[in-house]
Structures are given as C-alpha cells and as structure tokens.
Amino acid sequence: MCVKHDKLLELFCKTDQVCVCMLCSVSEHKTHDVVPLKEGYEGKKAELGKTDAEIQQMIQKRRLKIQEMNRSVEVSKEGVDRGIADGVQVITALAASVYGSQVNIINTILEKQRETEEQAEGFIKELEQEISELKKRSSEVEQLSRSEDQLHLLQSFTSLNAAPPTKNWTEVRVRPPSYEGTVVRVLTQLEETLSKQMKKLLAKVELKRVQQHEVEVELMRVQKYEVEVTLDPDTAHPNLILSDDGKQVKHGDVKKNLPNNPERFNPCSNVLAKQSFSSGRFYYEVQVEGKTDWYLGVTRESINRKGEIIVTPQNGYWTIWLRYYNEYIANDWRQHGLSLKSQPEKVGVFVDYEEGLVSFYDVDAAALIYSFTDCCFKEKLYPFFCPSRNFNGDNSAPLIISPLNHTKWDNNLI
C-alpha cells in the first residue's frame, strides 16, 4: 500500500535543514511520490520495540541503583549504630571515672573533716577531764584551808599543794585540714585513668587498622594464585544464558531444548566451570554487581546434579549466598548468617586444597567475607555458579568472571 505525502514533507522540512521522512526513513529530501507504507510501518514498530527494550533496561539499571543506594544507607546506618555504641561506651567509661573521682574527693574531704572533729572531741574530752580533776583539787584545798585540825592540815598539805597531773596544752592545736592536696591527688589519679582508657581506645582503633592491613596483604597474597576460569555449557541448566567467551551467565525466561546429559544441572539453575583442581591453590574473581540473589563457591566432582540439591559441605558444596537483596549466608551445615560492612560488587574465591580452606573476599573493600576451614578434599573441585532466577527482571544482571585489577595494588606491593 502506497500513499502520496508531498504536502506532509513540505510542512515537515524547511529550507536547508536535514529532514527524515517519518514514514520511510529516507533522509535529506523534501518530496517523493510514493512511500511503501506497510514496510515503513513495520520497520517503525521494530524500532519502537527496540527502543522500549532499551528503556526497560534503563529502568532496570536505575531500580538496581536505587537498591544499591538503599543498601548503602543501611550499611551507613549500621556504621552509625556501631560508632554511637563505641562512642557511648568510651564516654560512659570516662564519665564513670569522673564520677568516681568526684565521689572520691567528697569522701576524702568528709573523712578528713571527721578525723578533725574526732581529734577535737578527744582533746576536749581530755581538757574537760582535767578541768574536773582541777575542780576537785580546788574543792579539797578550800576545805583544807578552812580546817582547824592542824595535824590534818600538815598531813594533807604536801599532797594537795602539788598540782594534779595535767598535759601542757600550750602547743596543742586543732588545725583545719588542707584539701588542695586531696584534689590534686584525685585529679592526678583521674588523669592516669583517662590516659589508660584513651590508650585502650587508640589501641583498639590501631588494631582494626592493622587487621584491615593484614586482610589487604592476605588478599594480595592469594591473588597471586589467579587461574583461568570459563563456564562449561554442558553443565548449565537450560534456562541459563552463557556468553560466547564463557565468562558470563544469567538466567533467561525461556528454557532451551538441550540434551539432559548427566553433567547438566536440572532443575536447579547452576553451572560449573570447565576447569577442575585437585591440588595446590587457586583464585578467581566474580562480579556480582546489580544482582539481588546468587550463589558462589566450589563443589566436588561427584555432586548430585539432578533433582533437589542442598548446598552444604556435607553434600560437596562450599558456597556463600546472597538472598533478599542484602542477606548474606554461608551455606555450612546451619546456614550461618553473615554481617558485612559493605555490599560486595566483586567476590574473590580462594581455595587451598591441601589446607582444606575455602575463603571468600569482598575485593573492592579488601575484606574477608567468610572462610570454610578444616575441609577434607579427596576429589576434583570445580568453581560453582548460580545466578538464581530472573524474578521479573529484578535479578537479570549476569555473574561475570572478571580478570584481576592488578593496577589497584601497584602502590601496595608486598
């Protein structure tokens, strides 16, 4: 079906501007006689479909970015909570020390006052006792002086004439105590206490820094054992889409018609690497950015690949798992929940066959995620990947086996 539309073009195109006919896509013309309307329509429909797919992809990327930002906020909140808890703990300890010093000063001063009062009371009691004795002697002397018995006077005179035993109170003083020394002493003790607590706090911070450095050094060490890893299409579940170079895998909406060979996983959406390892050490990295659900790790050769699979070391799987956007789990015998400071975008997997060790690292943060230790390996091990289901586009990003970024460590060589 054709139609003339010269007038339409004349209205649409002006003078020297480049114009494109919206019906037939012919550029740089202002008139033509006919246009194949049906072909132009179908072509535009295809372009619109492609445009819509691109828009949906852009929407999905932005949704994932929102999820990433929400997770960053959650991680930040967790950091705030830890920071507040550490700060409150330190300040509470310092406040307790200050309060203890305050109580110490008050009690010390009150104790000195009590001792002063007790000393004065003791002196007063002695003085009152001497006054009582002196009054008694005075009364006896007075009575004797009025006596007309001369013999009795002579007999008593010697004992009564002598003063009763008393203390010389001339130099005795009750001196008010000085409290300045007490305050200085307590403040000195407080300073020592605060200094010790500050040293403990700084030691704790330094320990974290040292531990972080040790992990960075450890990560650089294990990265030396990088190996080539590519995905094995013969093991991939029919819903999985593998890249031509064998470096990427994602879950597709359409199940491909593939032979159900013994090596292929079904119905679980898993895939193994072509390479296997039965000795030594090996390391590889997997980009997980943009995903909301995935499994990574290694498996032994003899695992069950059909039917229901329980991913535990007892069944030959040493893996970690992300689910529900931000919940990380080590799939040991009891599914050990992991508390991570950041959401990994690239995961490093390291295996030491002889040592029975499988470790997972957050590559960008240079942080250890989890380690399976004391494993007993007796057969070939294969790198294991599960991108999990698409979930209507929410988990459509692929797992990507990525080469190491050696440049990052150029300034941090061991």
C-alpha positions as CSV (number, residue, x, y, z in Angstrom):
1,M,0.0,0.0,0.0
2,C,1.4,3.4,-1.1
3,V,0.4,7.0,-0.5
4,K,1.5,10.4,-1.8
5,H,2.6,12.7,1.0
6,D,4.4,15.6,-0.7
7,K,2.5,18.2,1.3
8,L,3.3,16.5,4.6
9,L,7.1,16.6,3.7
10,E,6.8,20.2,2.7
11,L,5.3,21.1,6.1
12,F,7.9,19.0,8.0
13,C,11.1,20.0,6.1
14,K,12.2,23.6,5.9
15,T,14.8,25.2,3.5
16,D,18.3,23.7,4.1
17,Q,17.8,21.5,7.3
18,V,18.3,17.8,7.1
19,C,15.0,16.1,7.3
20,V,14.0,12.5,7.7
21,C,10.7,11.2,6.4
22,M,8.9,9.6,9.5
23,L,7.2,7.1,7.2
24,C,10.0,5.7,5.1
25,S,13.2,6.9,6.9
26,V,14.7,8.4,3.7
27,S,16.8,11.4,4.7
28,E,17.7,14.7,3.0
29,H,14.7,15.0,0.7
30,K,11.6,17.1,0.8
31,T,9.4,15.4,-1.6
32,H,8.9,12.0,-3.2
33,D,6.0,10.4,-5.0
34,V,5.2,7.3,-3.0
35,V,6.2,5.5,0.1
36,P,5.8,1.9,1.0
37,L,3.6,2.5,4.0
38,K,3.4,-1.1,5.2
39,E,7.1,-1.6,5.2
40,G,7.7,1.7,6.8
41,Y,5.1,0.9,9.5
42,E,6.6,-2.5,10.3
43,G,10.1,-1.0,10.4
44,K,9.0,1.7,12.8
45,K,7.3,-0.9,15.0
46,A,10.5,-2.9,15.2
47,E,12.4,0.3,16.1
48,L,9.8,1.1,18.7
49,G,10.1,-2.4,20.2
50,K,13.9,-2.0,20.3
51,T,13.5,1.5,21.9
52,D,11.1,0.1,24.5
53,A,13.6,-2.7,25.4
54,E,16.3,-0.2,25.8
55,I,14.0,1.9,28.0
56,Q,13.1,-1.1,30.2
57,Q,16.8,-1.9,30.5
58,M,17.5,1.7,31.6
59,I,14.6,1.4,34.1
60,Q,16.0,-1.8,35.5
61,K,19.5,-0.3,35.9
62,R,18.0,2.6,37.8
63,R,16.0,0.2,40.0
64,L,19.2,-1.6,40.8
65,K,20.9,1.6,41.5
66,I,18.1,2.6,43.9
67,Q,18.6,-0.8,45.6
68,E,22.3,-0.2,45.8
69,M,21.8,3.2,47.3
70,N,19.3,1.9,49.9
71,R,21.8,-0.8,50.8
72,S,24.5,1.9,51.2
73,V,22.2,3.8,53.5
74,E,21.5,0.6,55.5
75,V,25.3,0.0,55.8
76,S,25.8,3.6,56.8
77,K,23.1,3.2,59.5
78,E,24.9,0.1,60.8
79,G,28.1,2.1,60.9
80,V,26.4,4.9,62.7
81,D,25.0,2.4,65.3
82,R,28.4,0.8,65.8
83,G,30.1,4.3,66.0
84,I,27.5,5.5,68.5
85,A,27.8,2.3,70.6
86,D,31.6,2.6,70.7
87,G,31.5,6.3,71.5
88,V,28.8,5.8,74.2
89,Q,30.9,3.0,75.7
90,V,34.0,5.2,75.9
91,I,32.2,8.3,77.1
92,T,30.3,6.2,79.7
93,A,33.6,4.8,81.0
94,L,35.1,8.2,81.1
95,A,32.0,9.6,82.9
96,A,32.2,6.8,85.4
97,S,35.8,7.6,86.1
98,V,35.0,11.3,86.6
99,Y,32.0,10.5,88.8
100,G,34.2,8.0,90.8
101,S,36.8,10.8,91.2
102,Q,34.2,13.2,92.4
103,V,32.9,10.7,94.9
104,N,36.5,10.0,96.0
105,I,37.2,13.8,96.5
106,I,34.0,14.2,98.5
107,N,34.5,11.2,100.7
108,T,38.2,12.0,101.3
109,I,37.3,15.6,102.4
110,L,34.5,14.4,104.6
111,E,36.8,11.8,106.1
112,K,39.4,14.4,106.9
113,Q,36.7,16.6,108.5
114,R,35.5,13.6,110.5
115,E,39.1,12.9,111.7
116,T,39.5,16.6,112.7
117,E,36.2,16.6,114.6
118,E,37.2,13.3,116.4
119,Q,40.6,14.8,117.2
120,A,39.0,17.9,118.7
121,E,36.5,15.9,120.6
122,G,39.3,13.8,122.1
123,F,41.2,16.9,123.1
124,I,38.0,18.5,124.6
125,K,37.3,15.3,126.5
126,E,40.8,15.3,128.0
127,L,40.5,19.0,128.8
128,E,37.1,18.5,130.5
129,Q,38.6,15.6,132.4
130,E,41.5,17.7,133.6
131,I,39.1,20.6,134.5
132,S,37.0,18.1,136.5
133,E,40.2,16.9,138.4
134,L,41.3,20.5,139.0
135,K,37.9,21.5,140.3
136,K,38.0,18.5,142.7
137,R,41.5,19.5,143.9
138,S,40.4,23.1,144.3
139,S,37.4,22.0,146.4
140,E,39.8,19.8,148.6
141,V,42.2,22.7,149.0
142,E,39.4,25.1,150.0
143,Q,38.0,22.6,152.6
144,L,41.5,22.0,154.0
145,S,42.1,25.8,154.3
146,R,39.1,26.1,156.5
147,S,40.1,23.1,158.7
148,E,41.2,23.9,162.2
149,D,42.8,20.5,162.6
150,Q,46.4,21.4,162.4
151,L,47.6,17.8,162.2
152,H,45.4,17.0,159.3
153,L,46.4,20.2,157.6
154,L,50.1,19.2,157.9
155,Q,49.4,15.7,156.8
156,S,47.4,16.7,153.7
157,F,49.3,19.8,152.7
158,T,52.0,18.1,150.7
159,S,49.7,16.0,148.5
160,L,47.2,18.9,148.0
161,N,49.8,21.6,147.4
162,A,51.2,19.8,144.3
163,A,49.2,20.3,141.1
164,P,47.4,17.3,139.7
165,P,48.9,15.6,136.7
166,T,47.9,17.6,133.6
167,K,49.0,18.0,129.9
168,N,50.8,21.0,128.7
169,W,48.3,22.4,126.2
170,T,50.3,25.3,125.0
171,E,51.4,23.8,121.7
172,V,48.3,21.7,121.2
173,R,46.2,22.9,118.2
174,V,43.3,21.5,116.2
175,R,44.3,22.6,112.7
176,P,41.8,22.7,109.9
177,P,42.8,20.1,107.2
178,S,44.1,21.2,103.8
179,Y,42.0,19.8,100.9
180,E,44.1,21.1,98.0
181,G,46.4,18.1,98.2
182,T,43.5,15.8,98.1
183,V,42.0,17.4,95.0
184,V,45.4,17.3,93.2
185,R,45.9,13.7,94.1
186,V,42.5,12.6,92.9
187,L,42.8,14.6,89.7
188,T,46.2,13.0,89.1
189,Q,44.6,9.6,89.5
190,L,41.8,10.6,87.2
191,E,44.3,11.8,84.6
192,E,46.1,8.5,84.8
193,T,42.8,6.6,84.4
194,L,41.7,8.7,81.4
195,S,45.1,8.3,79.9
196,K,44.9,4.5,80.2
197,Q,41.4,4.4,78.7
198,M,42.4,6.7,75.8
199,K,45.4,4.3,75.2
200,K,43.0,1.4,75.1
201,L,40.7,3.2,72.7
202,L,43.6,4.1,70.4
203,A,44.9,0.6,70.6
204,K,41.5,-0.7,69.5
205,V,41.5,1.7,66.5
206,E,45.0,0.7,65.7
207,L,44.1,-3.0,66.0
208,K,41.3,-2.5,63.5
209,R,43.7,-0.7,61.1
210,V,46.3,-3.5,61.5
211,Q,43.7,-6.1,60.9
212,Q,42.5,-4.3,57.8
213,H,46.0,-4.1,56.5
214,E,46.5,-7.8,57.2
215,V,43.4,-8.7,55.2
216,E,44.7,-6.4,52.3
217,V,48.1,-8.2,52.4
218,E,46.3,-11.6,52.6
219,L,44.1,-10.7,49.6
220,M,47.2,-9.6,47.6
221,R,48.9,-12.9,48.5
222,V,46.0,-15.1,47.4
223,Q,45.5,-13.1,44.2
224,K,48.9,-14.5,43.1
225,Y,47.1,-17.8,42.5
226,E,44.8,-16.4,39.9
227,V,43.6,-19.1,37.4
228,E,41.7,-19.1,34.2
229,V,38.0,-20.0,34.7
230,T,35.4,-20.4,32.0
231,L,31.9,-21.8,32.2
232,D,31.0,-25.2,30.9
233,P,27.8,-25.1,28.8
234,D,27.4,-28.9,29.2
235,T,26.7,-28.4,32.9
236,A,24.4,-25.3,32.5
237,H,20.7,-25.6,33.3
238,P,18.6,-25.0,30.1
239,N,17.4,-21.6,31.4
240,L,20.9,-20.2,31.8
241,I,22.3,-17.9,29.2
242,L,26.1,-18.1,28.8
243,S,28.2,-15.6,26.9
244,D,30.2,-16.8,23.9
245,D,33.5,-16.4,25.8
246,G,32.2,-18.4,28.8
247,K,32.7,-15.6,31.2
248,Q,29.1,-14.5,32.0
249,V,26.0,-16.3,33.0
250,K,22.5,-15.1,33.7
251,H,19.0,-16.6,34.0
252,G,16.8,-16.4,31.0
253,D,13.0,-16.5,30.7
254,V,13.0,-19.3,28.0
255,K,14.1,-22.8,28.7
256,K,16.3,-24.1,25.9
257,N,15.8,-27.5,24.4
258,L,19.1,-29.1,25.5
259,P,20.1,-32.7,26.0
260,N,19.7,-33.8,29.6
261,N,23.2,-35.2,29.8
262,P,24.5,-36.5,33.2
263,E,26.7,-33.4,33.7
264,R,23.8,-30.9,33.3
265,F,22.0,-29.4,36.3
266,N,18.3,-29.8,36.3
267,P,16.1,-28.4,37.7
268,C,18.5,-26.2,39.7
269,S,19.8,-23.2,37.8
270,N,23.5,-23.9,38.3
271,V,26.6,-24.2,36.1
272,L,30.2,-25.3,36.7
273,A,33.5,-24.2,35.3
274,K,35.3,-26.3,32.7
275,Q,38.4,-26.3,34.8
276,S,38.9,-28.6,37.8
277,F,41.6,-28.6,40.6
278,S,42.8,-31.5,42.7
279,S,45.8,-29.9,44.4
280,G,47.5,-26.6,45.2
281,R,45.9,-23.2,45.4
282,F,43.7,-21.3,43.0
283,Y,41.9,-18.0,43.0
284,Y,39.3,-16.2,40.7
285,E,37.0,-13.2,41.0
286,V,33.3,-12.9,40.1
287,Q,31.5,-9.6,39.5
288,V,28.1,-9.7,41.3
289,E,27.2,-6.0,41.0
290,G,23.5,-5.4,40.3
291,K,22.3,-8.8,41.4
292,T,19.8,-9.5,44.2
293,D,20.3,-13.3,44.5
294,W,23.3,-15.6,43.8
295,Y,25.4,-18.5,44.9
296,L,29.2,-18.8,44.5
297,G,31.8,-21.3,45.6
298,V,33.3,-24.6,44.7
299,T,31.9,-28.2,44.5
300,R,33.4,-31.6,44.3
301,E,33.1,-33.6,41.1
302,S,30.7,-36.2,42.4
303,I,27.9,-33.9,43.5
304,N,24.3,-34.8,42.6
305,R,23.2,-32.6,39.7
306,K,19.6,-33.8,39.3
307,G,16.6,-33.1,41.5
308,E,16.6,-31.2,44.7
309,I,20.1,-30.0,45.9
310,I,21.1,-29.0,49.4
311,V,24.2,-26.9,49.2
312,T,26.2,-27.9,52.3
313,P,29.8,-29.1,52.7
314,Q,28.4,-32.5,53.6
315,N,26.9,-32.7,50.1
316,G,30.0,-31.4,48.5
317,Y,29.3,-27.7,48.2
318,W,31.3,-24.9,49.8
319,T,29.4,-21.7,48.9
320,I,28.1,-18.4,50.1
321,W,24.6,-17.0,49.2
322,L,23.0,-13.6,48.7
323,R,19.3,-13.5,49.0
324,Y,16.6,-10.9,49.5
325,Y,18.9,-8.1,48.1
326,N,21.1,-7.8,51.2
327,E,21.1,-11.0,53.3
328,Y,24.4,-12.9,53.1
329,I,24.7,-16.5,54.2
330,A,27.5,-19.0,54.4
331,N,26.0,-22.4,53.5
332,D,27.5,-24.5,56.1
333,W,25.5,-27.1,58.0
334,R,23.4,-24.5,59.8
335,Q,23.3,-21.6,57.2
336,H,25.5,-19.1,59.0
337,G,24.3,-15.5,58.6
338,L,27.0,-13.0,57.7
339,S,27.2,-9.4,58.8
340,L,29.1,-7.4,56.2
341,K,30.1,-3.7,56.4
342,S,29.5,-3.2,52.7
343,Q,27.7,-4.9,49.9
344,P,30.3,-6.7,47.7
345,E,30.3,-5.9,44.0
346,K,33.1,-8.3,43.2
347,V,33.8,-11.5,45.1
348,G,37.1,-13.3,45.2
349,V,37.2,-17.0,45.8
350,F,40.4,-18.7,47.1
351,V,41.0,-22.4,47.7
352,D,43.9,-24.1,49.3
353,Y,43.4,-27.8,48.5
354,E,45.9,-29.3,50.9
355,E,45.0,-26.9,53.8
356,G,41.2,-27.6,53.3
357,L,40.5,-23.9,53.1
358,V,37.8,-22.0,51.0
359,S,37.8,-18.3,51.5
360,F,35.6,-15.5,50.1
361,Y,36.7,-11.9,49.8
362,D,35.0,-8.5,49.1
363,V,37.6,-7.5,46.6
364,D,36.9,-3.7,46.5
365,A,36.7,-3.4,50.3
366,A,39.6,-5.8,50.8
367,A,37.6,-7.6,53.4
368,L,37.2,-11.3,54.3
369,I,33.6,-12.4,53.9
370,Y,33.8,-15.9,55.2
371,S,36.2,-19.0,55.3
372,F,35.4,-22.7,55.4
373,T,38.2,-24.3,57.3
374,D,39.3,-27.9,58.0
375,C,37.7,-29.1,54.8
376,C,38.5,-32.6,53.6
377,F,39.0,-32.6,49.9
378,K,39.5,-36.0,48.2
379,E,38.4,-35.4,44.6
380,K,38.4,-32.7,41.9
381,L,36.9,-29.4,42.8
382,Y,35.0,-27.2,40.3
383,P,34.2,-23.5,40.6
384,F,30.4,-23.2,41.0
385,F,28.0,-20.5,39.9
386,C,24.3,-19.9,40.4
387,P,22.9,-16.6,39.1
388,S,19.4,-17.5,40.5
389,R,16.1,-16.8,38.9
390,N,15.4,-13.6,37.0
391,F,12.4,-12.6,39.2
392,N,10.7,-10.4,36.6
393,G,13.9,-8.5,35.8
394,D,14.9,-7.8,39.4
395,N,17.8,-10.2,39.1
396,S,18.6,-10.1,35.4
397,A,22.3,-8.9,35.8
398,P,24.8,-11.6,35.0
399,L,27.5,-13.2,37.1
400,I,30.8,-12.2,35.4
401,I,34.1,-14.0,35.8
402,S,36.4,-11.0,35.7
403,P,40.2,-10.6,35.4
404,L,42.1,-9.2,38.3
405,N,42.7,-5.5,38.6
406,H,46.4,-5.6,39.3
407,T,46.7,-1.8,38.9
408,K,44.9,-1.4,42.2
409,W,47.8,-3.0,44.1
410,D,50.7,-1.4,42.2
411,N,51.4,1.0,45.1
412,N,50.8,-1.7,47.8
413,L,53.3,-4.4,46.8
414,I,54.3,-6.8,49.5
